[in-house]
Amino acid sequence: MVDVSVIIVNYNTRALLHECLASVVAETKDVQYEIIVVDNASTDGSRELLEREFPHVRRIFNEDNKGFAAANNQAIKIAQGRYVLLLNSDTRVLDGAIQKTMAFMEDHAEASVVGCKLLNADGSLQRSCMSFPSAWNLFSDSFFLYLVFPRTQLFGNYYMTWFDYDSMRSVDVVKGAFMMFRRVVFDTIGSFDEAYFMYTEETDLCYRVKAAGFQVIFYPSASIIHYGGGSVVNTDRFFEQFHTTMLYFIRKNFTGANKSASVFLKVAGIAIRVPVYAMAGLLTFNTVWFRKSRACAKVFAKVVR
């Protein structure tokens, strides 16, 4: 019997994928696991790497880039594990994180979805828990109040900037870089909404998980390195997906005045970022801010149209 199905979606991250797979093999002991890699039409030699160095890995080779949600769904359909781990290709598993998380879930029946501690490449903490979007949370985000008052739950609730990442607790959302599910969760609520190409899909899934009465838990005793942005090559495309998928989430899940207020605040937040990022570029002489400003302007124009 397979205990854990480790699902990795890859798009042109050959070197990172190699490190990720090697870490899974090296750090996962005493559990029966399978690895399923879904490759979204990579052109960087990722497929040849899998066939040459990881022949034991189950592979799905797509002829085009189907996106993160759809690719995960392909693997979930064939996964044989009692638990399903969604793991980004730009991660490195540390110190038995997979079996530690599974053991935690075995001992805690209420834990239906679990995320572990994410670390940056230098070992510093990477914030990985969020609250669901709401009109208030979007207000705090749009006007950067979470940055001005990060230690308060009132303004820092959306990104949980006040949260102690050494404590275990129930949360709304854990980052999709590492999410372990009981198989029964997918059997009950279904898989990812494939309307999300990339970004916000884990928020939508966790929203449905909690609506069905399951719990999402942050577990700090397991950790991985998450390099981040491995498949992102276009700043404009990143910002378009980041903002438009959140608008889709709001329109899909909210109703009435809450929906109208949340859409307005999200669009306002996009508009506000155009001059703020431009000013940051002028003050720091950093062209990254100008690219962010331009990308937000394009997204705002598209949303208005």
PAMAR-526615 format. One line per field, with one value per residue: x, y, z of N, C-alpha, C, O in turn; residue number from 0. Coordinates in steps of 0.2 Angstrom, whole numbers, plus 5000, padded with zeros to 4 digits. Example, Ala and Ser with C-alpha at 12.3 -4.5 7.8 and 13.67 -1.06 7.14 Angstrom:
n_px = [5066  5064]
n_py = [4972  4989]
n_pz = [5039  5035]
ca_px = [5062  5068]
ca_py = [4978  4995]
ca_pz = [5039  5036]
c_px = [5066  5064]
c_py = [4984  5000]
c_pz = [5039  5039]
o_px = [5071  5067]
o_py = [4983  5006]
o_pz = [5042  5040]
resi = [0  1]
***
This chain:
n_px = [5004  5003  5008  5010  5007  5018  5016  5022  5023  5030  5038  5050  5060  5072  5085  5081  5071  5078  5086  5075  5069  5079  5081  5069  5070  5081  5078  5066  5060  5055  5042  5030  5030  5026  5031  5025  5027  5021  5024  5024  5025  5039  5055  5068  5075  5070  5062  5071  5080  5072  5069  5082  5088  5079  5071  5061  5051  5034  5027  5019  5018  5014  5008  5006  5007  4997  4995  4995  4984  4977  4986  4990  4978  4978  4987  4982  4971  4977  4984  4989  4991  4987  4988  4990  5003  5006  5019  5030  5041  5052  5058  5066  5067  5068  5076  5067  5054  5043  5039  5037  5027  5016  5016  5012  4999  4993  4992  4983  4968  4959  4966  4966  4971  4988  5001  5019  5033  5040  5056  5067  5081  5092  5089  5081  5065  5050  5035  5020  5007  4990  4975  4958  4952  4943  4932  4937  4950  4955  4954  4964  4975  4975  4978  4990  4991  4994  5008  5011  5006  5011  5011  4999  4983  4972  4975  4985  4979  4976  4988  4994  5004  5007  5009  5015  5027  5032  5022  5009  4993  4976  4972  4967  4973  4986  5002  5004  5016  5019  5008  4999  4987  4973  4967  4953  4949  4949  4941  4929  4927  4931  4943  4956  4950  4950  4950  4958  4974  4986  4991  4982  4974  4976  4971  4957  4954  4957  4947  4935  4938  4937  4924  4918  4919  4932  4948  4962  4979  4993  5009  5023  5034  5040  5050  5054  5065  5060  5063  5056  5047  5052  5046  5043  5044  5041  5037  5025  5016  5015  5010  4998  4991  4992  4983  4971  4967  4963  4953  4944  4942  4935  4923  4918  4915  4910  4895  4882  4883  4895  4903  4903  4909  4922  4927  4928  4938  4948  4951  4954  4966  4975  4975  4981  4993  5000  5005  5012  5022  5029  5034  5042  5052  5058  5063  5072  5080  5078  5074  5065  5054  5048  5044  5035  5025  5021  5016  5005  4998  4994  4986  4976  4970  4966  4956  4947  4942]
n_py = [4994  5011  5025  5039  5049  5059  5073  5083  5097  5102  5115  5119  5119  5112  5111  5114  5105  5093  5094  5095  5082  5073  5077  5073  5059  5056  5061  5054  5042  5026  5026  5021  5027  5036  5045  5057  5066  5079  5086  5101  5103  5106  5114  5113  5102  5094  5083  5073  5072  5066  5054  5049  5050  5048  5035  5028  5037  5041  5048  5061  5068  5083  5090  5104  5119  5117  5123  5126  5121  5112  5103  5097  5091  5081  5072  5069  5061  5049  5045  5035  5035  5035  5047  5063  5073  5089  5096  5109  5111  5119  5117  5110  5096  5094  5086  5074  5079  5074  5062  5066  5075  5066  5057  5066  5069  5056  5055  5065  5066  5076  5084  5088  5094  5099  5110  5114  5121  5134  5139  5151  5152  5155  5150  5158  5163  5160  5167  5158  5156  5161  5171  5170  5180  5195  5209  5217  5212  5214  5228  5232  5226  5233  5246  5245  5243  5232  5232  5244  5242  5228  5220  5219  5210  5216  5223  5215  5203  5197  5193  5187  5193  5194  5181  5168  5157  5146  5139  5128  5128  5130  5136  5147  5146  5137  5139  5133  5127  5116  5105  5094  5082  5072  5058  5057  5070  5075  5066  5070  5084  5086  5091  5103  5119  5122  5134  5142  5146  5148  5153  5158  5146  5137  5144  5145  5131  5128  5135  5128  5116  5120  5124  5112  5107  5102  5103  5114  5114  5122  5115  5116  5108  5102  5105  5114  5120  5133  5140  5148  5156  5148  5145  5157  5168  5180  5196  5204  5194  5187  5196  5199  5186  5185  5195  5194  5181  5182  5191  5183  5173  5180  5184  5172  5166  5175  5185  5197  5212  5210  5205  5215  5225  5219  5217  5230  5235  5227  5230  5244  5242  5237  5248  5258  5253  5256  5271  5270  5260  5265  5277  5271  5266  5278  5283  5273  5270  5258  5247  5236  5240  5249  5240  5233  5243  5246  5233  5232  5243  5238  5227  5234  5241  5231  5225  5235  5237]
n_pz = [5000  4996  5005  5004  4990  4981  4973  4959  4950  4935  4926  4915  4925  4927  4934  4947  4949  4949  4961  4970  4968  4971  4985  4990  4989  4997  5009  5013  5023  5029  5025  5013  4997  4982  4968  4957  4943  4934  4919  4911  4896  4895  4889  4892  4895  4905  4904  4899  4909  4919  4913  4912  4925  4935  4934  4941  4944  4942  4927  4919  4903  4896  4881  4880  4890  4904  4915  4933  4942  4933  4930  4942  4945  4935  4940  4953  4950  4947  4958  4971  4984  5002  5007  5000  4994  4988  4980  4977  4963  4965  4977  4992  5001  5019  5032  5034  5032  5025  5030  5044  5043  5039  5049  5059  5055  5055  5069  5072  5070  5066  5057  5041  5030  5029  5031  5031  5039  5029  5022  5017  5005  5012  5025  5032  5039  5029  5026  5026  5028  5027  5029  5023  5009  5012  5013  5023  5025  5012  5011  5020  5014  5001  5004  5010  5024  5032  5031  5038  5050  5056  5066  5072  5073  5068  5056  5051  5048  5035  5029  5039  5047  5060  5065  5075  5069  5075  5081  5082  5073  5068  5052  5039  5025  5018  5010  4993  4990  4998  5003  5012  5010  5016  5007  5007  5007  4994  4988  4993  4991  4978  4965  4960  4955  4938  4931  4937  4932  4937  4953  4967  4967  4978  4988  4984  4985  4998  5004  5000  5006  5020  5020  5019  5031  5035  5042  5041  5044  5051  5053  5062  5064  5054  5040  5024  5011  5001  4986  4977  4964  4953  4940  4935  4922  4917  4921  4919  4916  4928  4937  4931  4932  4946  4951  4943  4946  4959  4958  4951  4961  4971  4964  4961  4974  4983  4988  4985  4994  5000  4990  4980  4987  4990  4977  4972  4981  4979  4965  4967  4975  4965  4957  4965  4967  4955  4955  4967  4966  4955  4961  4971  4963  4958  4969  4974  4963  4956  4944  4945  4952  4943  4933  4940  4942  4929  4925  4934  4930  4917  4921  4928  4917  4909  4918  4920  4907]
ca_px = [5000  5006  5006  5010  5009  5021  5015  5026  5021  5036  5038  5056  5064  5076  5090  5077  5067  5083  5087  5069  5068  5085  5079  5063  5073  5086  5075  5060  5062  5050  5035  5029  5028  5027  5032  5022  5029  5018  5028  5019  5028  5046  5059  5074  5079  5067  5060  5076  5082  5067  5070  5089  5091  5074  5066  5056  5046  5029  5028  5014  5021  5009  5010  5006  5007  4990  4994  4996  4978  4975  4992  4989  4972  4980  4991  4978  4967  4980  4988  4987  4992  4982  4989  4993  5007  5007  5026  5033  5047  5057  5058  5071  5064  5073  5075  5062  5048  5037  5036  5035  5020  5012  5015  5007  4992  4991  4991  4978  4963  4956  4971  4964  4976  4993  5007  5024  5037  5044  5062  5071  5087  5097  5087  5076  5058  5046  5028  5017  5000  4985  4968  4954  4951  4937  4932  4942  4957  4957  4956  4971  4980  4975  4981  4997  4990  4997  5015  5012  5004  5011  5010  4992  4979  4967  4977  4989  4976  4976  4995  4995  5011  5008  5009  5021  5028  5034  5016  5004  4987  4972  4973  4963  4976  4993  5005  5004  5023  5019  5002  4998  4980  4970  4964  4946  4947  4948  4935  4923  4926  4934  4950  4957  4946  4955  4949  4965  4980  4992  4990  4975  4971  4976  4966  4950  4954  4956  4940  4931  4940  4934  4917  4915  4920  4938  4953  4968  4983  5000  5013  5030  5040  5043  5052  5057  5067  5056  5066  5051  5047  5056  5043  5040  5049  5038  5034  5018  5011  5015  5005  4991  4988  4991  4978  4965  4964  4960  4946  4940  4940  4930  4917  4915  4914  4906  4889  4879  4887  4902  4906  4904  4914  4928  4929  4930  4944  4954  4953  4957  4972  4979  4976  4985  5000  5003  5009  5016  5028  5033  5038  5047  5057  5061  5067  5077  5083  5078  5070  5060  5048  5045  5041  5029  5021  5019  5012  4999  4994  4991  4981  4970  4967  4962  4950  4942  4939]
ca_py = [5000  5017  5029  5046  5051  5065  5076  5089  5100  5106  5119  5122  5120  5106  5110  5114  5098  5088  5095  5093  5075  5070  5078  5068  5052  5056  5063  5051  5035  5023  5027  5019  5033  5036  5052  5058  5072  5081  5091  5105  5105  5110  5113  5114  5095  5091  5076  5069  5071  5062  5047  5046  5049  5046  5031  5026  5042  5041  5054  5063  5073  5086  5093  5111  5121  5116  5127  5122  5117  5106  5098  5093  5087  5075  5067  5067  5056  5042  5044  5029  5035  5037  5054  5066  5079  5093  5099  5113  5109  5124  5116  5105  5093  5094  5082  5069  5083  5071  5057  5069  5078  5061  5055  5071  5068  5050  5056  5070  5064  5082  5087  5085  5097  5101  5114  5114  5128  5135  5143  5154  5148  5157  5148  5163  5161  5162  5167  5153  5155  5167  5171  5171  5187  5198  5216  5221  5210  5218  5235  5232  5225  5238  5253  5243  5244  5227  5234  5249  5239  5221  5215  5218  5206  5220  5225  5210  5197  5194  5189  5184  5195  5193  5174  5165  5151  5140  5137  5124  5130  5129  5142  5147  5144  5136  5140  5127  5124  5110  5104  5087  5081  5066  5057  5058  5077  5076  5062  5073  5090  5086  5093  5110  5123  5123  5140  5145  5144  5149  5157  5158  5140  5134  5148  5142  5124  5128  5138  5123  5112  5122  5124  5105  5105  5099  5108  5116  5115  5123  5111  5119  5104  5099  5111  5113  5126  5135  5145  5153  5159  5144  5145  5163  5171  5186  5200  5206  5188  5185  5201  5198  5180  5186  5199  5192  5175  5184  5194  5177  5170  5184  5184  5165  5163  5180  5187  5203  5218  5208  5204  5221  5229  5216  5218  5237  5236  5223  5234  5250  5240  5237  5255  5262  5251  5259  5276  5268  5256  5270  5281  5267  5265  5284  5284  5268  5269  5250  5246  5231  5244  5252  5235  5231  5248  5245  5227  5234  5247  5234  5223  5238  5243  5225  5224  5240  5235]
ca_pz = [5000  4996  5010  5002  4983  4980  4966  4958  4943  4933  4919  4914  4931  4927  4939  4953  4949  4951  4968  4973  4968  4975  4992  4992  4989  5002  5016  5015  5025  5033  5023  5006  4994  4975  4965  4951  4940  4928  4915  4907  4890  4896  4884  4895  4896  4911  4902  4898  4916  4922  4910  4913  4932  4940  4930  4945  4945  4937  4923  4914  4899  4893  4875  4881  4897  4906  4921  4940  4944  4929  4930  4948  4944  4931  4945  4958  4947  4946  4964  4974  4991  5007  5008  4994  4995  4983  4982  4971  4960  4967  4985  4994  5008  5024  5039  5035  5032  5023  5035  5050  5042  5038  5056  5063  5053  5058  5076  5073  5065  5063  5052  5034  5026  5033  5028  5035  5039  5023  5023  5011  5003  5017  5031  5036  5038  5023  5028  5022  5030  5026  5030  5017  5007  5014  5012  5027  5023  5005  5013  5023  5008  4996  5007  5013  5031  5034  5032  5043  5057  5054  5073  5074  5070  5065  5050  5048  5048  5029  5028  5046  5049  5067  5067  5077  5065  5079  5085  5078  5074  5062  5048  5033  5019  5018  5004  4989  4989  5002  5006  5012  5010  5016  5001  5008  5005  4986  4986  4995  4988  4971  4964  4959  4949  4933  4929  4939  4928  4941  4959  4971  4967  4984  4992  4983  4987  5006  5005  4999  5011  5026  5019  5019  5038  5036  5045  5038  5050  5050  5057  5062  5066  5048  5036  5018  5008  4995  4982  4974  4957  4948  4933  4933  4918  4914  4927  4917  4916  4935  4940  4928  4935  4953  4953  4940  4949  4965  4957  4950  4967  4974  4960  4962  4981  4987  4985  4987  4996  5001  4983  4977  4991  4989  4970  4972  4985  4975  4959  4970  4977  4959  4954  4970  4966  4949  4957  4973  4964  4951  4966  4974  4958  4958  4976  4974  4956  4955  4939  4946  4954  4937  4930  4944  4941  4922  4925  4938  4925  4912  4924  4929  4911  4907  4922  4918  4900]
c_px = [5004  5004  5005  5011  5011  5020  5018  5024  5028  5035  5045  5060  5069  5081  5086  5074  5072  5085  5081  5068  5073  5083  5074  5066  5077  5083  5068  5061  5056  5043  5035  5027  5029  5028  5029  5024  5025  5022  5024  5023  5035  5050  5066  5078  5076  5065  5065  5080  5078  5069  5077  5090  5085  5068  5060  5050  5041  5028  5021  5017  5015  5012  5010  5006  4999  4989  4995  4990  4977  4980  4991  4983  4973  4983  4987  4973  4970  4984  4985  4988  4986  4982  4992  4997  5008  5014  5028  5040  5053  5058  5064  5068  5070  5071  5069  5055  5042  5034  5034  5028  5015  5011  5011  5000  4989  4989  4985  4973  4959  4960  4970  4969  4981  4999  5012  5028  5041  5050  5065  5078  5093  5095  5082  5069  5054  5039  5024  5009  4996  4978  4964  4953  4944  4937  4937  4949  4960  4958  4963  4977  4981  4979  4987  4997  4994  5005  5016  5011  5005  5010  5003  4987  4973  4969  4982  4986  4977  4983  4997  5003  5012  5009  5015  5022  5031  5028  5012  4997  4983  4972  4968  4967  4984  4996  5005  5010  5023  5013  5000  4990  4978  4967  4956  4944  4945  4942  4929  4922  4928  4941  4950  4952  4951  4954  4955  4970  4985  4990  4983  4971  4971  4971  4959  4949  4953  4949  4935  4932  4936  4927  4914  4916  4927  4943  4959  4973  4990  5004  5020  5036  5043  5045  5055  5060  5063  5060  5062  5052  5051  5053  5041  5046  5047  5034  5027  5014  5010  5009  4998  4988  4987  4985  4971  4962  4961  4953  4941  4937  4934  4923  4914  4912  4909  4900  4887  4884  4894  4906  4907  4909  4921  4931  4932  4937  4950  4956  4957  4964  4977  4980  4981  4992  5004  5008  5014  5023  5032  5037  5043  5053  5061  5066  5073  5082  5083  5072  5064  5054  5044  5041  5035  5024  5017  5014  5005  4995  4990  4985  4975  4967  4963  4956  4945  4938  4934]
c_py = [5006  5022  5036  5046  5058  5068  5083  5091  5104  5109  5122  5124  5114  5106  5110  5107  5093  5088  5093  5085  5071  5071  5074  5061  5051  5057  5059  5044  5032  5024  5024  5025  5032  5044  5052  5065  5074  5087  5095  5108  5109  5109  5114  5107  5092  5084  5071  5067  5066  5055  5044  5045  5047  5041  5028  5031  5041  5048  5055  5069  5076  5090  5101  5112  5121  5120  5122  5118  5111  5101  5094  5089  5080  5070  5065  5061  5049  5041  5039  5029  5037  5045  5057  5073  5083  5097  5103  5110  5113  5123  5110  5103  5093  5089  5078  5073  5079  5066  5060  5072  5072  5058  5059  5070  5061  5050  5061  5069  5071  5086  5084  5088  5100  5105  5114  5121  5128  5140  5145  5150  5149  5154  5152  5160  5164  5162  5163  5152  5162  5166  5172  5178  5188  5205  5219  5219  5214  5225  5236  5231  5231  5245  5251  5244  5238  5228  5239  5246  5231  5217  5215  5214  5210  5221  5220  5203  5193  5190  5186  5186  5195  5186  5172  5158  5145  5137  5133  5127  5129  5136  5141  5143  5143  5136  5133  5124  5117  5109  5096  5086  5073  5064  5058  5065  5078  5071  5065  5080  5091  5089  5101  5113  5124  5129  5144  5142  5143  5154  5157  5151  5136  5138  5145  5135  5124  5131  5133  5118  5114  5122  5117  5102  5102  5105  5108  5118  5117  5119  5113  5114  5100  5105  5109  5120  5127  5141  5150  5155  5155  5144  5151  5167  5178  5190  5202  5200  5186  5190  5200  5192  5181  5189  5197  5186  5177  5187  5188  5174  5174  5184  5177  5163  5168  5182  5194  5209  5216  5207  5210  5225  5226  5217  5225  5238  5232  5227  5241  5248  5240  5244  5259  5260  5254  5265  5275  5265  5261  5275  5278  5266  5272  5285  5279  5267  5261  5249  5241  5235  5247  5246  5232  5236  5247  5239  5228  5238  5243  5230  5228  5240  5237  5224  5229  5239  5229]
c_pz = [5000  5001  5008  4994  4983  4973  4965  4950  4941  4926  4919  4920  4932  4933  4946  4954  4951  4958  4972  4974  4972  4983  4994  4993  4995  5009  5018  5016  5029  5031  5015  5002  4986  4973  4958  4949  4934  4925  4910  4901  4891  4890  4886  4897  4902  4910  4902  4905  4919  4920  4912  4921  4937  4936  4934  4946  4940  4933  4919  4910  4895  4887  4875  4889  4900  4912  4927  4942  4940  4929  4937  4948  4940  4936  4950  4956  4947  4953  4968  4982  4996  5008  5001  4996  4988  4984  4976  4969  4963  4975  4986  5001  5013  5030  5039  5035  5030  5028  5042  5049  5042  5045  5060  5061  5055  5065  5078  5068  5062  5058  5045  5029  5030  5029  5033  5035  5032  5025  5017  5010  5009  5024  5035  5034  5032  5026  5023  5023  5029  5028  5023  5015  5010  5013  5017  5026  5016  5006  5015  5018  5003  4998  5011  5021  5035  5035  5037  5050  5057  5060  5075  5070  5066  5058  5047  5047  5041  5028  5034  5048  5056  5070  5070  5074  5069  5083  5080  5079  5067  5059  5042  5027  5021  5011  5000  4988  4993  5005  5006  5014  5012  5010  5001  5006  4998  4985  4988  4992  4980  4971  4963  4954  4944  4929  4932  4936  4933  4946  4961  4971  4974  4989  4991  4985  4995  5008  5005  5004  5018  5026  5020  5026  5040  5039  5041  5044  5048  5055  5057  5063  5060  5044  5029  5016  5002  4992  4980  4967  4952  4941  4931  4929  4915  4919  4925  4918  4923  4938  4937  4931  4942  4955  4950  4943  4955  4964  4955  4956  4971  4971  4961  4969  4985  4984  4988  4989  4997  4995  4980  4980  4990  4982  4969  4975  4982  4969  4962  4972  4971  4957  4959  4969  4960  4952  4963  4971  4959  4956  4969  4969  4957  4964  4976  4968  4954  4950  4940  4948  4948  4933  4933  4943  4934  4922  4929  4933  4920  4915  4925  4923  4909  4911  4921  4912  4901]
o_px = [5009  4998  5000  5016  5008  5022  5018  5025  5030  5031  5046  5063  5069  5081  5088  5073  5070  5085  5082  5067  5072  5085  5074  5064  5077  5085  5066  5063  5051  5038  5040  5021  5033  5025  5030  5022  5025  5023  5021  5024  5036  5050  5071  5083  5079  5066  5065  5082  5081  5069  5077  5093  5087  5063  5055  5045  5042  5029  5019  5019  5012  5018  5012  5005  4996  4984  4995  4991  4976  4978  4992  4984  4971  4981  4987  4972  4967  4987  4979  4986  4981  4977  4995  4994  5011  5014  5028  5043  5059  5058  5066  5068  5075  5065  5065  5050  5037  5028  5030  5024  5009  5005  5007  4996  4983  4984  4983  4974  4956  4957  4972  4970  4980  5001  5011  5025  5044  5049  5064  5080  5097  5098  5080  5068  5056  5036  5024  5006  4999  4976  4967  4953  4939  4943  4941  4953  4965  4962  4966  4982  4986  4982  4990  5002  4996  5008  5021  5014  5000  5009  5002  4988  4971  4965  4982  4990  4977  4982  5003  5007  5018  5011  5020  5018  5033  5029  5011  4995  4986  4972  4965  4964  4987  4992  5007  5011  5027  5011  5000  4988  4982  4964  4953  4938  4940  4938  4924  4916  4927  4944  4946  4950  4955  4958  4957  4972  4989  4988  4978  4966  4966  4969  4955  4944  4949  4947  4930  4927  4933  4923  4908  4915  4928  4941  4962  4971  4993  5003  5024  5041  5048  5041  5058  5058  5061  5060  5063  5058  5053  5057  5039  5052  5051  5029  5022  5008  5005  5005  4993  4982  4982  4981  4966  4956  4956  4948  4935  4931  4929  4918  4908  4907  4906  4899  4890  4889  4899  4912  4913  4914  4926  4937  4937  4941  4955  4962  4961  4969  4983  4986  4986  4997  5010  5014  5020  5028  5038  5043  5049  5059  5067  5071  5078  5087  5088  5066  5059  5048  5038  5036  5030  5018  5011  5009  5000  4988  4985  4980  4969  4960  4957  4950  4939  4932  4931]
o_py = [5007  5023  5039  5043  5063  5065  5087  5087  5108  5107  5128  5130  5112  5101  5106  5105  5089  5083  5090  5082  5066  5067  5071  5058  5046  5054  5060  5040  5036  5022  5025  5028  5028  5048  5048  5070  5069  5092  5092  5114  5114  5104  5115  5107  5087  5080  5065  5062  5062  5050  5038  5040  5045  5043  5026  5029  5040  5053  5050  5074  5073  5091  5104  5108  5126  5121  5116  5112  5106  5095  5087  5083  5075  5064  5059  5057  5044  5035  5038  5025  5040  5048  5053  5077  5080  5101  5100  5107  5111  5128  5107  5106  5091  5089  5079  5070  5080  5066  5058  5071  5073  5057  5057  5070  5061  5047  5062  5072  5071  5090  5079  5085  5104  5102  5114  5125  5124  5145  5142  5146  5145  5155  5150  5157  5170  5156  5164  5148  5167  5160  5174  5182  5184  5208  5224  5223  5216  5228  5241  5234  5233  5248  5256  5245  5239  5225  5239  5248  5228  5211  5212  5214  5207  5221  5219  5198  5187  5184  5183  5182  5196  5185  5173  5153  5140  5133  5135  5128  5128  5141  5136  5139  5147  5135  5128  5119  5113  5113  5093  5089  5069  5069  5060  5066  5081  5073  5064  5081  5096  5091  5104  5109  5128  5131  5150  5136  5138  5160  5157  5150  5133  5135  5144  5133  5120  5129  5132  5114  5109  5121  5117  5097  5099  5111  5103  5122  5114  5120  5112  5117  5097  5110  5104  5125  5122  5147  5156  5157  5158  5144  5152  5168  5182  5187  5201  5201  5184  5187  5201  5192  5179  5188  5197  5185  5174  5186  5188  5172  5171  5183  5176  5160  5166  5181  5196  5210  5220  5209  5211  5228  5229  5218  5226  5241  5235  5228  5243  5252  5242  5245  5263  5264  5254  5265  5277  5267  5261  5276  5280  5266  5272  5288  5281  5263  5259  5251  5240  5232  5247  5247  5231  5234  5248  5239  5226  5237  5244  5229  5226  5240  5238  5222  5227  5240  5227]
o_pz = [5004  5002  5009  4992  4985  4969  4969  4946  4945  4922  4922  4921  4937  4936  4951  4960  4955  4961  4977  4979  4976  4987  5000  4998  4999  5014  5023  5012  5031  5035  5012  5004  4984  4977  4954  4952  4929  4928  4906  4900  4887  4887  4882  4901  4905  4914  4904  4906  4922  4924  4912  4922  4942  4936  4932  4949  4934  4937  4916  4913  4891  4886  4871  4893  4898  4915  4927  4944  4943  4929  4936  4951  4942  4936  4952  4960  4948  4953  4968  4986  4993  5010  4998  4999  4984  4989  4970  4973  4962  4978  4981  5006  5011  5032  5044  5038  5033  5029  5045  5054  5045  5047  5064  5066  5056  5068  5083  5062  5056  5055  5044  5024  5035  5023  5039  5031  5030  5028  5012  5015  5010  5029  5040  5030  5030  5027  5017  5020  5029  5029  5019  5020  5011  5011  5014  5026  5016  5003  5014  5019  5002  4994  5015  5024  5041  5039  5040  5055  5058  5060  5080  5064  5061  5053  5040  5046  5041  5026  5034  5050  5058  5076  5066  5075  5066  5087  5074  5084  5062  5062  5041  5024  5025  5006  5003  4985  4991  5010  5000  5018  5010  5007  4996  5004  4996  4980  4985  4990  4977  4976  4965  4949  4945  4925  4929  4936  4933  4945  4957  4974  4975  4993  4995  4988  4997  5013  5009  5007  5021  5031  5022  5028  5045  5039  5039  5047  5043  5061  5052  5062  5060  5044  5028  5018  4998  4995  4980  4966  4947  4936  4925  4931  4912  4922  4930  4921  4925  4941  4941  4933  4945  4960  4953  4943  4957  4968  4956  4957  4973  4974  4960  4969  4990  4978  4993  4985  4995  4994  4978  4977  4989  4981  4967  4973  4982  4968  4958  4971  4971  4955  4956  4970  4960  4950  4963  4973  4960  4955  4970  4971  4957  4963  4979  4969  4951  4951  4936  4946  4948  4930  4930  4942  4933  4919  4926  4933  4918  4911  4924  4923  4906  4909  4920  4911  4896]
resi = [0  1  2  3  4  5  6  7  8  9  10  11  12  13  14  15  16  17  18  19  20  21  22  23  24  25  26  27  28  29  30  31  32  33  34  35  36  37  38  39  40  41  42  43  44  45  46  47  48  49  50  51  52  53  54  55  56  57  58  59  60  61  62  63  64  65  66  67  68  69  70  71  72  73  74  75  76  77  78  79  80  81  82  83  84  85  86  87  88  89  90  91  92  93  94  95  96  97  98  99  100  101  102  103  104  105  106  107  108  109  110  111  112  113  114  115  116  117  118  119  120  121  122  123  124  125  126  127  128  129  130  131  132  133  134  135  136  137  138  139  140  141  142  143  144  145  146  147  148  149  150  151  152  153  154  155  156  157  158  159  160  161  162  163  164  165  166  167  168  169  170  171  172  173  174  175  176  177  178  179  180  181  182  183  184  185  186  187  188  189  190  191  192  193  194  195  196  197  198  199  200  201  202  203  204  205  206  207  208  209  210  211  212  213  214  215  216  217  218  219  220  221  222  223  224  225  226  227  228  229  230  231  232  233  234  235  236  237  238  239  240  241  242  243  244  245  246  247  248  249  250  251  252  253  254  255  256  257  258  259  260  261  262  263  264  265  266  267  268  269  270  271  272  273  274  275  276  277  278  279  280  281  282  283  284  285  286  287  288  289  290  291  292  293  294  295  296  297  298  299  300  301  302  303  304]
***
